[in-house]
Amino acid sequence: MWGIYSSLLAAFKRKRKCSQCGKVTIVRLKDKDKTVKCDKCGKPLRPQAPGA
């Protein structure tokens, strides 16, 4: 059961919503701990803080 929960948690942490344009960007696994750019407007999207 823990494996399912941790997989779902990892999947949710890959989604980031841009505060400027509202687009949801799915981040590649290798970039999950990096700052990436929004696909639509180019604003930097920082990774979520641990426990957030």
C-alpha positions as CSV (number, residue, x, y, z in Angstrom):
1,M,0.0,0.0,0.0
2,W,2.9,2.4,0.8
3,G,4.3,1.9,-2.7
4,I,1.0,3.1,-4.3
5,Y,0.9,6.1,-2.0
6,S,4.4,7.1,-2.7
7,S,3.9,6.7,-6.4
8,L,0.9,9.0,-6.4
9,L,2.7,11.5,-4.3
10,A,5.6,11.6,-6.7
11,A,3.1,12.0,-9.6
12,F,1.4,15.0,-8.0
13,K,4.8,16.7,-7.2
14,R,5.5,16.6,-10.9
15,K,2.6,19.0,-11.7
16,R,3.3,22.7,-11.3
17,K,0.7,25.5,-11.9
18,C,2.0,28.8,-13.2
19,S,0.8,31.7,-11.1
20,Q,1.0,34.1,-14.0
21,C,-1.0,32.3,-16.8
22,G,-2.5,29.4,-14.9
23,K,-1.1,26.6,-17.1
24,V,-0.3,23.3,-15.5
25,T,3.1,22.0,-16.5
26,I,4.1,18.4,-15.9
27,V,7.8,18.2,-15.1
28,R,10.0,15.3,-16.3
29,L,11.2,13.0,-13.6
30,K,14.8,14.0,-14.0
31,D,13.9,17.7,-13.6
32,K,11.6,17.3,-10.6
33,D,14.0,19.0,-8.2
34,K,14.9,21.8,-10.6
35,T,13.4,25.1,-11.5
36,V,11.8,24.8,-15.0
37,K,10.0,27.3,-17.2
38,C,6.3,27.4,-17.9
39,D,5.4,26.0,-21.3
40,K,3.1,28.9,-22.1
41,C,4.6,32.1,-20.8
42,G,8.2,31.1,-19.8
43,K,7.9,32.1,-16.1
44,P,10.3,30.1,-13.8
45,L,8.4,27.4,-11.8
46,R,10.3,26.4,-8.7
47,P,10.0,22.9,-7.1
48,Q,7.6,22.5,-4.2
49,A,9.0,22.6,-0.7
50,P,9.2,19.3,1.0
51,G,6.0,18.5,2.9
52,A,4.0,21.0,0.9
